[in-house]
Amino acid sequence: MNSYLRQLFADARWLSPILLLALWELGSRTGVIPERTLAAPSSVVSTMIAMTASGELPHNVAVSLVRAGLGLAFGVGAGVVLGLAAGLSRQGNAAIDPLLQIKRTIPVVALTPLFIVWFGIGETTKIALIAFATMLPVYLNLYEGIRGVDVRLIDAARSFGLSRFDLIRDVILPGTLPALIVGLRYALSIAVLMLVIAEQINASAGLGYLINNARDFMRTDIIVVCLLVYALLGLAGDLLMRAIERRALAWRPSVMALRA
């Protein structure tokens, strides 16, 4: 009986989204919600199918993925290098951490005009914005992860005669892996968020380009399609990181309990 109630409650979680879609569709069909204000769900689905069949949507999604992927790669790489340098060295900590903490207080969006002045309105600015935004969560989590490694583990490793390199490789880096994965998850979500902002800058292709064109022609169905794709990209990134976390941290008791 209890298992049946739990299953019923789990299934009931889908009722509110389904009800919302039904009311949305009803409002659109009865004219309560004008099409120029918000297209009906059925119209959004039809538009998505048509754009996919014509190749327009896959092409622009691919362009956006390349932008997000390049920005994320540069941002994660810089965050890892700076996090290791600041976390493993007093000199690195003194030189790097104050600057990154100052950067932490500056919204990346506010730097957009400066990036346009430096790099123009081409692809470099878009990728740089994503990279700059994704660098900080990786750096902060990796830095805190290194600083949070149990001192007793380090002392025990030294008592066994491990060199500094072996200590970093076998003790410190595995201990910081959970924090690094958290940083990567944040970076993925921020990459999608910054992609939305970056693609408003003179884009000639990509999801932002589609949204800008749709706005000019008041095609709310296309705008909703692109928003759905943005949401799916964020969800896919989070699912990917969860899968990596389960595999990379299989030794952790909490992960082992979930897999049992």
N, C-alpha and C positions, 0 to 999 in steps of 0.2 A: 504493500500500500504506500509506504513512504517513498519507494523508488518510483512508483507511478506518479505521485504528487511532484516529485522533483523533476521528472521528465515533462510533466504538464507545465510546470513553472518555466522550465527552460524553453519549451516551445512557445509559451506565451510572450516571450521577449520579442518575438517577431511580429506580434499583433500590432503594436503601435506604429512601426514603419509601414506595414501593409495598410493600416487604416489611414495614415497620412497620405500615402500614394493614392488611395481610393478617393479621399476627399479632394486632393489636388486635381485628379482627373475629372471628378464631378464638377468642381468649380470651373475648370477650363471649358468643359462641354456645355455648361449652362451659361457661360458668359460672365460669371462672377469674377473670374480671373482672366483678364484680356490676354490674348496671345502675345501682344507686344510687351506686356508686363512679365509674364512667365508662361512658357510653352507647356502644353500638357505632357505628362509622362509618355503617353503613346506617341506623340510627335517627337519627343526626344529620342525614343528607341528607334523610330523610323529613320530619323536623321542620322543616328549613329550607324545603323546598318548601311544606309546609302553612302555615307562618307567612308566607311570601311571597304565597301565593295568597289568604290571608285579609286581607292588607294590614297585618297587625300588625307585621311586620318592616320593610317600607318606611317606615311612619309613624315608628317609633322611630328608624330610621337617619336619617331626615330631621331629627328633633329633635336628635340628636347632632351631625349635620353643621352645623346652624345654631350650636350652642354652640361647636363647635370653630372654625368659620369666623369668628365674631365675636371670640372670644378671640385667634385668630391675627391677625386684622386689627388689633386694638388693640395687640397685642404687637409685631408687625412695625412698625407705624407709630411706636410709641414708641421702639423700638430704632433705627430709621433716623434719627429726629430727634435722639436723644441721641448716636448715633454720629457724625453729621455735626457736631453742636455741639462734641463733645469732640475730634474729629479735626482740625477745621479752625480751631480757635481755642485759643490758650493759656489764655485765661480760662475758656473752656468746659471744657477739659481739667482745669484745676485744680478747677473746681466740681463736675464730673460724674463723672469717672473714679474718684476715691476712693470715692464712694458706691456706684457700680456694682461695684467690686471687693469692697467689704464685702458687698454683696448676693449676690455670687457664692459666698460661703462659707456662706450660709444656705440649707438645703434648702427648696424651695418647699412641700413637703408639711408641713413643721413650721409653716408660717404658716397652715395651714388653720383651726385654732381661732381665731386672731386675725381672719382674714377673716370667719368666721362671726359673731364678735362685732360687727365693723364693718358687715357687709352683710346679716346674717341668713342664712337657709338657702334662699333663693330662687335665681333664675337669675344674679343679679349676682355672687354668690360663685363660682359655677362658671366664669363667663366671666372674672372677675378672676384666678382661679387660673391658667387657661390663658394669659391675656395676660401675667401676671407671669412665668410660666415661659418663654414663648417670646421675651420681650423680650431676655433676656441673650445668647443665641447670636447674634442679629442684631447687637446692639450690639458685642459683642466682635470678631466677624469684620469688621464694617464699620470699626470703629476701627483694628484692626490692618492692615486693607487700606489705609486712608488713610495710616497711618504708614509702610507698606511701599512706597509708590510711589517709583520710582527718582528720586533727587534730580537725576540728570543730565537726565531728561526735564523736570523742573520748571525747571531752569536754562536748558535749550534753549528752552522755551516763553517764558520771561521775556526771553530775548535777542531773540525775535521781536516783543517788545512786547505780549504778551497781557496784558489786564487781569486782576485777581484773579478776577472772575466768569468770564471766558473760560478762565482757567487751571483753575478748579475744574470747569467744565462739560466742557471738551475734553480735559483731561489726567488730573486726579485721579479724577473719578467713573468714567470708563471703566476706569482702572487698578484701581479697587476693586471692579469688578463681579464678578470671579471669587470674591473673598472674601465678598461679599454673598450670592452664590448658595449658597455653602457654608453660610453662616449660616441662610439660608432652609430649606435641606434639614434642618439640625439642628432648626430651629424646627418644621417639619412633623412630624417624628418625636416631638418632645417634646409637641406639641399632642395627638397621639393618646394618648400616655402619660398626660398630665394629664387628658384626657377620661375615662379609666378611673377615675382617682381622684376627680375632681370629681363624677362621676355617682353616686358612693356617698353623696352628701350630699342626702338627702331628695328624690330625683328622682321625679317623677310620670310621666315619659315618658323615652324614650331607651334606649340599650343597657344602661346601668347599672341602670335601672329593671327591665328584663327579667331581668338577672342577679340582682338582689336578690330578685325574686319567685320565680325558678327555684330559688334557694338555699333559700328557705323551704319549697318543695314538693319539694326534692331532685330537680329536673329537670335532671340533668346534660347531657341532650341540648340543652336550650335554652342552658345556660351555654356549651357548646362552640360552638354556632352563633354566639353573640354574640362569643366570642373570635375565631372565624374572621373575622367582619365587621370587628372591630378590626384584625386583621392585614391584611385586604384594604384597609382605609382607609389604613393606613401604607404599604403597597406602592404603592397608587395615587398617593399624595402623592409618593413618591420617584420614580416613573416620570414624573409631571408635571414635577417639578423637573429631571429629566434631559433631558426634551424642551425645556424652557425654556433650559437651559444650552447645549444643542447649537445652538439658534437664536440666543441672545443672544451667545454666544462663538464664533460661526462663524469669526471672524478669527483665533482662536488656533491655532497650528500643531498642537497635540495634538488639538484637535477636528477640524481639517481632515484629519488623518491617519486618524481614526476614520471619517470620512464617505467617504474615498476607497475 
